[in-house]
Amino acid sequence: MAELDREKNHKGEPSSRRPSMFIVMLPIILLITFGKLMKKMIANRIQFDAIKHDIFHPNQLGGIHQRSTEDAGLILTHLVQVGWVKGLQTSALAFDITQFFPSINHEMFIAVLRKQGFLLILVDFFASYLVGHSTVYCWNIFQSDFWSVGVGVRQGSALSPVISGLFIALVMKLFCIKAALLNMTLLSFVDNGTILAQSKQLNDNNVGWRKAYKIIYLLFVAFTLVLEHDKTELFHFSHGHDTYNPLLDLGYAPYTGAMPLKPKIYWQYLGFYFDRRLTFHEHVCYYATKAFTTVQVMRMLGNSTRGLSPRQRHLLYRSCVVPIATYRYCLWYFNGACNKGTINQLKRMQQKAALWITGAFHTSPTGSLEALAGLIHIHLMLKKLAMHAVYCIATLSDTHPLCSMMGKRLLKRAEPHAHSATLMTPTMWGKVRSTVIEVDKYVHTLTESFKPFASEARPGDRLLDHYADRLCFDEHDST
C-alpha cells in the first residue's frame, strides 16, 4: 500500500486509481485464500483417516503423508538384494498413465468414494465440487459455447493428491486380487507404476509380465484411464557379470512382434539411477557432479576479498549443495555396501566447497580446510544421516509399506512381505545387505515409541484445537 500511495498522476497528485482497484480485488483475494485454506484442511483430514483405516493401498508411495520416493527406492533395492540371496532374478516394468490428472472421471471418482465407505456428507461435497461443472473458452473477442467438464482435477490444488490417491487405490487393490497367482509386486507413485517380478530365470519374468500388464491395462481402461505404451520401460537386475538382457514382447504396440521392448542398461526412476548390479555408481556420479557444478557456480557470489562472508558461504553450502550431493543416500550407504569409490567423489566435491568457503590455497590439506570451514567429514555426515533415518522409520504409520519389510519390532499392523526380515532365517538375515536390514539391526537403540495416527493426532482433535486458550507461548524475540 505504501508503494501505491507514492504513485503520482500526470498532475503530480497522489493517484487514487490503483488503491481503488486493490480495494475492489481484496474480497476476491480473501475468498481465494480462504478457499485454499479450506481445501488444505479437508485434504489433511481425509489423508489422516484414509491412512489410519487402510483405504490407501500399502504400496501407494506418492502424494500421501509419510510416503516418498525414498520409500520406493528402499523397497525396490531390498527386494532385489533378498532375491539374489534366494537365487531369484529381479526385473522391473515401469509404466506411465496418459494425462492422469486431466483424465480422472468425476462420476467414477464419486462411485469410488461410496465404495470406500466415506460419509455421505463428504461424498456430496466432492459431487458439488466436481460434478456438473461447465466451462467456456475465450480468445480475444471470440467466446465459445458452454462445454460440460466431466473429467480432470486441477494440479496444484491441495485436494489433487488426495483425489488421485483414492482413485488409484481401488485399481491397485483389484490388481492384487486378479494377479495374485502371478506373484508380482505393484508399486505406484502418483501417475507412475512399477511391476516387479522375481523368478529363477529372466525369461520367466517376461512370461508373467504379459499377463500382469494386460490385467493392469484393462483395469485402467475400466476406470477411464489409458496407459502410454511407448513410455513403458524394462530393466533387469543382475548380481554377477551376466550380459544376458532379454527383450520383451509386451503385447501392445509399439512393443510387439519384430519390435520388442528393449531393456535399459541404466534405469532412471523417480530421480534414482539404477545399474544392473545395484552399485549406484551412476547415481552418485550424477549427483556429485551436479553438486560440484553448483559449488563452481557459487564462486561468483564471493571470494576471499569481496562478496559473501565465510559464514554465509558455509550456510549456502549446507543448505543448497549438501541435499543435492546426498540425495537418497540411504539406497547406497549401509553396512557392507561397496561405496568407497562413491564416497571419494563426494570428498572431492566437499574439498572444492571448503576451498571456496575459506579462500585458502588449493594445496591446503583437506582435513584442515574442512575444520576451518566448519564442515563435518563426508563419511561422518552420512553416518549421522543414516542413524537419523533409522529413527525416522520408527515414526511411520502401522501399515506403511516399509514396515512390511521389517522385523517383528517394526512390523506393527503391516502384513509381512514374502521377503520381510520377519520371515528370514538367521543365516539369510546375515547375508542380505540393505538399508532395511540395517534399520532393523539398530532400531533397538531407540527407546521411545510413536503413534503418529493416534486419535489425539487427528486434525481437529489435537491439543491446540481443544485447549488453545489454556496454552501460552513465549514470543520473546532473540534479536
C-alpha positions as CSV (number, residue, x, y, z in Angstrom):
1,M,0.0,0.0,0.0
2,A,2.9,2.4,0.7
3,E,4.1,1.8,-2.9
4,L,0.6,2.5,-4.2
5,D,0.3,5.7,-2.2
6,R,3.5,7.1,-3.5
7,E,2.3,6.7,-7.1
8,K,1.6,10.1,-8.8
9,N,-0.8,11.1,-11.6
10,H,0.1,13.3,-14.5
11,K,-0.5,16.5,-12.4
12,G,1.8,15.3,-9.6
13,E,-1.0,14.5,-7.2
14,P,-1.4,11.1,-5.5
15,S,-3.1,8.6,-7.7
16,S,-6.3,7.1,-6.3
17,R,-6.9,4.6,-9.2
18,R,-4.6,1.8,-8.1
19,P,-5.7,1.8,-4.4
20,S,-9.3,1.6,-5.5
21,M,-8.5,-1.3,-7.7
22,F,-6.8,-3.0,-4.8
23,I,-9.8,-2.5,-2.6
24,V,-12.1,-3.9,-5.2
25,M,-9.9,-7.0,-5.6
26,L,-9.4,-7.5,-1.9
27,P,-12.6,-9.5,-1.3
28,I,-11.8,-11.8,-4.2
29,I,-8.2,-12.4,-2.9
30,L,-9.5,-13.1,0.6
31,L,-12.1,-15.6,-0.8
32,I,-9.4,-17.4,-2.9
33,T,-7.1,-17.5,0.1
34,F,-9.8,-18.8,2.4
35,G,-10.8,-21.4,-0.2
36,K,-7.2,-22.7,-0.4
37,L,-7.1,-22.9,3.4
38,M,-10.4,-24.9,3.5
39,K,-9.2,-27.3,0.8
40,K,-5.9,-27.9,2.7
41,M,-7.8,-28.6,5.9
42,I,-10.1,-31.1,4.2
43,A,-7.2,-32.8,2.4
44,N,-5.3,-33.2,5.8
45,R,-8.3,-34.8,7.4
46,I,-9.0,-37.2,4.5
47,Q,-5.3,-38.2,4.4
48,F,-5.3,-38.9,8.1
49,D,-8.4,-41.1,8.1
50,A,-7.5,-42.8,4.8
51,I,-4.1,-43.9,6.1
52,K,-5.4,-44.9,9.6
53,H,-8.1,-47.1,8.2
54,D,-6.1,-48.6,5.3
55,I,-8.1,-47.1,2.5
56,F,-5.0,-46.3,0.5
57,H,-3.1,-49.3,-0.8
58,P,0.1,-50.0,1.2
59,N,2.2,-49.8,-1.9
60,Q,1.0,-46.3,-2.9
61,L,4.0,-44.1,-2.4
62,G,3.2,-40.7,-3.9
63,G,1.1,-37.8,-2.7
64,I,0.4,-39.5,0.6
65,H,1.6,-38.4,4.0
66,Q,4.8,-40.1,5.3
67,R,5.5,-41.7,1.8
68,S,8.1,-40.5,-0.6
69,T,10.4,-41.6,-3.5
70,E,12.9,-42.8,-0.9
71,D,10.4,-45.4,0.3
72,A,10.0,-46.7,-3.2
73,G,13.8,-46.9,-3.7
74,L,14.3,-48.7,-0.4
75,I,11.6,-51.3,-1.1
76,L,12.9,-51.9,-4.6
77,T,16.6,-52.3,-3.5
78,H,15.6,-54.6,-0.6
79,L,13.6,-56.9,-2.8
80,V,16.4,-57.2,-5.3
81,Q,19.0,-57.9,-2.6
82,V,16.9,-60.5,-0.9
83,G,16.1,-62.1,-4.3
84,W,19.7,-62.5,-5.0
85,V,20.3,-64.3,-1.7
86,K,17.4,-66.6,-2.5
87,G,18.7,-67.2,-6.1
88,L,16.0,-65.2,-7.8
89,Q,16.4,-62.8,-10.7
90,T,14.5,-59.5,-10.4
91,S,13.1,-57.4,-13.2
92,A,11.1,-54.2,-13.2
93,L,8.5,-53.0,-15.7
94,A,7.6,-49.3,-15.4
95,F,4.5,-47.8,-17.0
96,D,3.0,-44.3,-17.2
97,I,-0.6,-43.1,-17.2
98,T,-1.6,-40.8,-20.1
99,Q,-2.7,-37.3,-18.8
100,F,-3.5,-38.7,-15.4
101,F,-4.9,-35.6,-13.6
102,P,-6.9,-34.2,-16.6
103,S,-8.4,-37.7,-17.2
104,I,-9.9,-38.5,-13.8
105,N,-13.6,-39.1,-14.3
106,H,-15.7,-37.2,-11.8
107,E,-18.6,-39.7,-11.8
108,M,-16.2,-42.6,-11.4
109,F,-14.5,-40.9,-8.5
110,I,-17.8,-40.3,-6.7
111,A,-18.5,-44.0,-7.1
112,V,-15.1,-44.9,-5.7
113,L,-15.7,-42.7,-2.6
114,R,-19.0,-44.5,-2.0
115,K,-17.3,-47.9,-2.4
116,Q,-14.6,-46.9,0.0
117,G,-17.2,-46.1,2.7
118,F,-16.7,-42.4,3.2
119,L,-19.5,-40.4,4.9
120,L,-22.3,-39.2,2.7
121,I,-21.6,-35.6,3.6
122,L,-18.1,-35.9,2.2
123,V,-19.3,-37.7,-1.0
124,D,-21.9,-34.9,-1.5
125,F,-19.1,-32.3,-1.0
126,F,-17.0,-33.7,-3.8
127,A,-20.1,-34.2,-6.0
128,S,-20.9,-30.5,-5.7
129,Y,-17.2,-29.6,-6.1
130,L,-16.6,-31.6,-9.2
131,V,-19.7,-33.0,-10.9
132,G,-21.9,-30.8,-13.2
133,H,-19.5,-28.1,-14.0
134,S,-19.1,-26.4,-17.4
135,T,-16.5,-24.1,-18.9
136,V,-16.3,-21.6,-21.7
137,Y,-13.2,-20.8,-23.9
138,C,-12.3,-17.2,-24.7
139,W,-9.8,-15.9,-27.3
140,N,-9.6,-12.2,-27.9
141,I,-13.2,-11.3,-28.8
142,F,-14.2,-14.9,-29.5
143,Q,-16.2,-16.8,-26.9
144,S,-17.2,-20.4,-27.3
145,D,-20.4,-22.1,-26.1
146,F,-20.5,-23.7,-22.6
147,W,-18.9,-27.2,-22.5
148,S,-19.5,-29.8,-19.9
149,V,-16.4,-30.6,-17.8
150,G,-16.8,-34.2,-16.5
151,V,-13.2,-35.1,-16.1
152,G,-10.0,-33.7,-14.6
153,V,-8.7,-32.2,-11.4
154,R,-6.6,-29.1,-11.2
155,Q,-2.9,-29.8,-10.4
156,G,-1.5,-27.7,-7.6
157,S,-4.7,-27.9,-5.5
158,A,-4.3,-29.4,-2.0
159,L,-7.1,-31.8,-2.9
160,S,-5.5,-33.2,-6.1
161,P,-3.1,-35.7,-4.3
162,V,-6.0,-37.0,-2.2
163,I,-8.3,-37.4,-5.2
164,S,-5.7,-39.1,-7.3
165,G,-4.6,-41.4,-4.4
166,L,-8.1,-42.5,-3.6
167,F,-8.8,-43.1,-7.3
168,I,-5.7,-45.3,-7.8
169,A,-6.2,-47.2,-4.5
170,L,-9.1,-49.2,-5.8
171,V,-7.2,-50.1,-9.1
172,M,-4.2,-51.4,-7.1
173,K,-6.4,-53.5,-4.8
174,L,-8.2,-55.0,-7.7
175,F,-4.8,-55.8,-9.4
176,C,-3.6,-57.6,-6.3
177,I,-6.7,-59.8,-6.4
178,K,-6.6,-60.6,-10.1
179,A,-2.8,-61.1,-10.3
180,A,-2.4,-63.0,-7.0
181,L,-1.2,-66.2,-8.8
182,L,1.5,-64.3,-10.7
183,N,3.4,-63.5,-7.5
184,M,4.3,-59.9,-8.6
185,T,4.6,-56.7,-6.6
186,L,3.0,-53.5,-7.8
187,L,4.4,-50.1,-6.7
188,S,2.6,-46.8,-7.5
189,F,3.9,-43.2,-7.4
190,V,1.1,-40.8,-8.5
191,D,0.9,-41.4,-12.3
192,N,3.8,-43.8,-12.5
193,G,3.6,-47.5,-11.7
194,T,6.2,-50.4,-11.5
195,I,5.6,-54.1,-11.6
196,L,8.3,-56.2,-10.0
197,A,8.8,-59.8,-11.0
198,Q,11.1,-62.4,-9.4
199,S,11.9,-65.9,-10.6
200,K,14.8,-68.2,-11.3
201,Q,15.1,-67.1,-14.9
202,L,14.7,-63.7,-16.6
203,N,12.6,-65.3,-19.3
204,D,10.1,-66.5,-16.7
205,N,9.7,-62.9,-15.6
206,N,8.8,-61.9,-19.2
207,V,6.1,-64.6,-19.4
208,G,4.4,-63.3,-16.3
209,W,4.6,-59.7,-17.4
210,R,2.5,-60.1,-20.4
211,K,-0.3,-61.3,-18.2
212,A,0.2,-58.7,-15.5
213,Y,0.4,-55.8,-17.9
214,K,-2.8,-56.9,-19.6
215,I,-4.5,-57.0,-16.2
216,I,-3.4,-53.5,-15.2
217,Y,-4.1,-52.1,-18.6
218,L,-7.7,-53.4,-18.6
219,L,-8.2,-52.1,-15.1
220,F,-7.2,-48.6,-16.0
221,V,-9.4,-48.7,-19.1
222,A,-12.3,-49.7,-16.9
223,F,-11.5,-46.6,-14.7
224,T,-11.4,-44.4,-17.8
225,L,-7.6,-44.1,-17.8
226,V,-5.1,-45.1,-20.5
227,L,-1.5,-46.2,-20.3
228,E,1.2,-44.7,-22.6
229,H,2.7,-47.9,-24.0
230,D,5.5,-46.1,-25.7
231,K,6.8,-44.8,-22.3
232,T,6.9,-48.3,-20.8
233,E,10.4,-49.2,-19.6
234,L,12.1,-52.6,-18.9
235,F,15.0,-53.2,-16.6
236,H,16.7,-56.5,-15.5
237,F,18.9,-56.6,-12.4
238,S,21.9,-58.9,-12.4
239,H,24.0,-60.0,-9.4
240,G,27.0,-61.1,-11.5
241,H,28.6,-60.0,-14.7
242,D,26.0,-61.7,-16.8
243,T,25.3,-59.8,-20.0
244,Y,22.1,-61.6,-20.8
245,N,19.4,-59.0,-21.1
246,P,16.3,-60.5,-22.8
247,L,13.8,-58.4,-24.8
248,L,10.0,-58.3,-24.0
249,D,7.1,-58.7,-26.4
250,L,4.6,-56.6,-24.4
251,G,1.6,-57.5,-26.5
252,Y,0.7,-53.8,-27.1
253,A,2.0,-51.5,-29.8
254,P,4.7,-50.3,-30.4
255,Y,6.4,-53.2,-28.5
256,T,5.1,-56.3,-30.3
257,G,6.5,-58.9,-32.7
258,A,9.5,-57.6,-34.6
259,M,9.9,-54.6,-32.3
260,P,10.0,-55.9,-28.7
261,L,10.7,-53.7,-25.7
262,K,14.5,-53.3,-25.2
263,P,15.7,-53.3,-21.5
264,K,17.8,-50.4,-20.4
265,I,21.4,-50.5,-19.3
266,Y,20.9,-47.7,-16.7
267,W,17.4,-47.0,-15.4
268,Q,16.3,-43.6,-14.3
269,Y,13.3,-43.9,-11.9
270,L,12.0,-41.3,-9.5
271,G,15.3,-39.4,-9.6
272,F,17.4,-42.6,-9.0
273,Y,19.9,-44.0,-11.4
274,F,19.9,-47.8,-11.2
275,D,22.6,-50.0,-12.7
276,R,22.1,-53.8,-13.1
277,R,24.3,-54.7,-10.1
278,L,23.0,-52.0,-7.8
279,T,26.4,-50.4,-7.3
280,F,24.8,-46.9,-7.7
281,H,28.0,-45.6,-9.2
282,E,26.0,-43.8,-11.9
283,H,23.6,-42.3,-9.3
284,V,26.3,-40.9,-7.1
285,C,28.4,-39.7,-10.1
286,Y,25.4,-37.8,-11.4
287,Y,24.6,-36.0,-8.1
288,A,28.2,-35.5,-7.1
289,T,28.8,-33.8,-10.4
290,K,25.6,-31.7,-10.0
291,A,26.8,-30.6,-6.5
292,F,30.3,-29.9,-7.8
293,T,28.9,-27.8,-10.6
294,T,26.7,-25.9,-8.1
295,V,29.8,-25.1,-6.0
296,Q,31.6,-23.9,-9.1
297,V,28.8,-21.5,-9.9
298,M,28.7,-20.2,-6.3
299,R,32.2,-18.9,-6.7
300,M,30.7,-15.8,-8.5
301,L,28.9,-14.9,-5.2
302,G,32.1,-14.2,-3.4
303,N,35.8,-14.8,-2.9
304,S,38.4,-14.1,-0.3
305,T,38.2,-10.3,-0.8
306,R,34.6,-9.5,-1.6
307,G,31.1,-10.9,-1.8
308,L,29.6,-13.3,0.8
309,S,31.3,-13.8,4.1
310,P,32.7,-17.3,5.0
311,R,29.8,-17.8,7.4
312,Q,27.3,-17.1,4.6
313,R,29.1,-19.4,2.2
314,H,29.1,-22.2,4.8
315,L,25.3,-21.7,5.2
316,L,24.8,-21.7,1.5
317,Y,26.8,-24.9,1.0
318,R,24.9,-26.7,3.8
319,S,21.5,-25.5,2.6
320,C,21.8,-25.9,-1.2
321,V,24.7,-28.3,-2.0
322,V,24.6,-31.0,0.6
323,P,21.0,-32.0,-0.1
324,I,21.9,-32.5,-3.8
325,A,25.0,-34.5,-3.1
326,T,23.3,-36.8,-0.6
327,Y,20.1,-37.2,-2.5
328,R,18.6,-40.6,-1.4
329,Y,21.9,-41.7,0.2
330,C,20.0,-44.5,2.0
331,L,19.9,-46.6,-1.1
332,W,23.7,-47.0,-1.3
333,Y,25.0,-46.1,2.2
334,F,24.7,-49.0,4.7
335,N,27.0,-51.6,6.4
336,G,28.5,-54.0,3.9
337,A,28.0,-51.8,0.8
338,C,30.9,-51.3,-1.5
339,N,30.8,-47.5,-1.5
340,K,34.4,-46.4,-1.0
341,G,34.7,-45.1,-4.6
342,T,31.4,-43.2,-4.4
343,I,32.3,-41.5,-1.1
344,N,35.6,-40.4,-2.7
345,Q,33.6,-38.5,-5.3
346,L,31.8,-36.7,-2.6
347,K,35.0,-35.9,-0.7
348,R,36.4,-34.2,-3.8
349,M,33.3,-32.1,-4.1
350,Q,33.4,-31.0,-0.5
351,Q,37.1,-30.2,-0.8
352,K,36.2,-27.8,-3.6
353,A,33.5,-26.3,-1.4
354,A,35.9,-25.9,1.6
355,L,38.4,-24.0,-0.6
356,W,35.7,-21.6,-1.7
357,I,34.4,-21.1,1.9
358,T,37.8,-20.4,3.4
359,G,39.5,-18.8,0.4
360,A,42.6,-21.0,1.1
361,F,45.2,-22.2,-1.4
362,H,44.5,-25.2,-3.5
363,T,47.4,-27.2,-1.9
364,S,45.9,-26.8,1.6
365,P,45.3,-30.2,3.4
366,T,41.7,-31.3,3.1
367,G,41.2,-32.1,6.8
368,S,42.3,-28.7,7.9
369,L,40.2,-27.0,5.3
370,E,37.1,-28.8,6.4
371,A,37.8,-27.9,10.1
372,L,38.3,-24.2,9.3
373,A,35.1,-24.2,7.2
374,G,33.1,-25.9,9.9
375,L,32.3,-28.9,7.7
376,I,31.9,-32.4,9.0
377,H,33.7,-35.2,7.1
378,I,31.6,-36.8,4.4
379,H,31.6,-40.3,5.9
380,L,30.7,-39.0,9.3
381,M,27.9,-36.9,7.9
382,L,26.5,-39.9,6.0
383,K,26.7,-42.0,9.2
384,K,24.8,-39.3,11.2
385,L,22.1,-39.1,8.5
386,A,21.8,-42.8,8.4
387,M,21.2,-43.0,12.1
388,H,18.6,-40.3,11.8
389,A,16.8,-42.3,9.1
390,V,16.6,-45.3,11.5
391,Y,14.8,-43.1,14.0
392,C,12.5,-41.6,11.3
393,I,11.4,-45.1,10.2
394,A,10.3,-45.8,13.7
395,T,7.7,-43.0,13.5
396,L,6.0,-44.3,10.4
397,S,2.3,-45.4,10.3
398,D,1.4,-49.0,11.3
399,T,0.7,-50.1,7.7
400,H,3.5,-48.2,6.0
401,P,5.0,-50.3,3.1
402,L,8.4,-50.2,4.7
403,C,7.1,-51.8,7.9
404,S,6.0,-54.9,5.9
405,M,9.8,-55.4,5.1
406,M,11.0,-55.0,8.7
407,G,11.4,-57.4,11.6
408,K,8.9,-58.0,14.3
409,R,9.8,-54.8,16.2
410,L,8.7,-52.6,13.4
411,L,6.2,-54.8,11.6
412,K,3.3,-53.3,13.6
413,R,-0.1,-54.0,11.8
414,A,1.5,-54.4,8.3
415,E,1.2,-57.7,6.6
416,P,4.8,-59.1,6.2
417,H,6.1,-59.4,2.7
418,A,7.5,-62.7,1.4
419,H,11.0,-61.0,1.6
420,S,10.3,-59.4,5.0
421,A,13.1,-59.6,7.7
422,T,10.5,-61.2,9.9
423,L,10.4,-64.3,7.7
424,M,14.1,-64.7,7.2
425,T,16.3,-67.3,8.8
426,P,19.3,-66.1,10.9
427,T,21.6,-67.3,8.1
428,M,19.7,-65.4,5.4
429,W,19.4,-62.3,7.6
430,G,23.2,-62.2,7.8
431,K,23.7,-62.4,4.1
432,V,21.3,-59.7,3.0
433,R,22.9,-56.2,2.6
434,S,20.3,-53.4,2.5
435,T,19.2,-50.4,4.4
436,V,16.1,-52.3,5.7
437,I,18.3,-54.8,7.4
438,E,20.5,-52.1,8.9
439,V,17.4,-50.2,10.3
440,D,16.1,-53.5,11.8
441,K,19.5,-54.0,13.4
442,Y,19.8,-50.6,15.1
443,V,16.2,-49.7,15.9
444,H,16.6,-51.2,19.4
445,T,18.7,-48.2,20.3
446,L,15.5,-46.1,20.2
447,T,13.7,-46.2,23.5
448,E,10.7,-44.1,22.6
449,S,7.5,-45.4,20.9
450,F,5.4,-43.4,18.4
451,K,1.8,-43.5,17.3
452,P,1.5,-40.9,14.5
453,F,-2.1,-41.7,13.8
454,A,-3.5,-41.9,17.3
455,S,-6.8,-40.3,17.9
456,E,-5.2,-37.3,19.7
457,A,-3.2,-36.6,16.5
458,R,-6.2,-36.3,14.2
459,P,-6.6,-32.8,12.7
460,G,-9.3,-31.0,14.6
461,D,-8.7,-33.2,17.8
462,R,-5.2,-32.1,18.7
463,L,-4.2,-30.4,21.9
464,L,-4.1,-26.9,20.3
465,D,-7.6,-27.5,18.8
466,H,-9.2,-28.1,22.1
467,Y,-7.2,-26.1,24.6
468,A,-5.8,-23.2,22.7
469,D,-7.0,-20.8,25.3
470,R,-5.0,-22.6,28.0
471,L,-1.6,-22.6,26.3
472,C,0.8,-19.7,26.4
473,F,3.8,-19.4,24.2
474,D,6.9,-17.3,24.9
475,E,7.2,-14.9,21.9
476,H,10.5,-13.5,23.0
477,D,12.5,-12.1,20.1
478,S,16.0,-13.4,20.3
479,T,17.3,-10.4,18.3
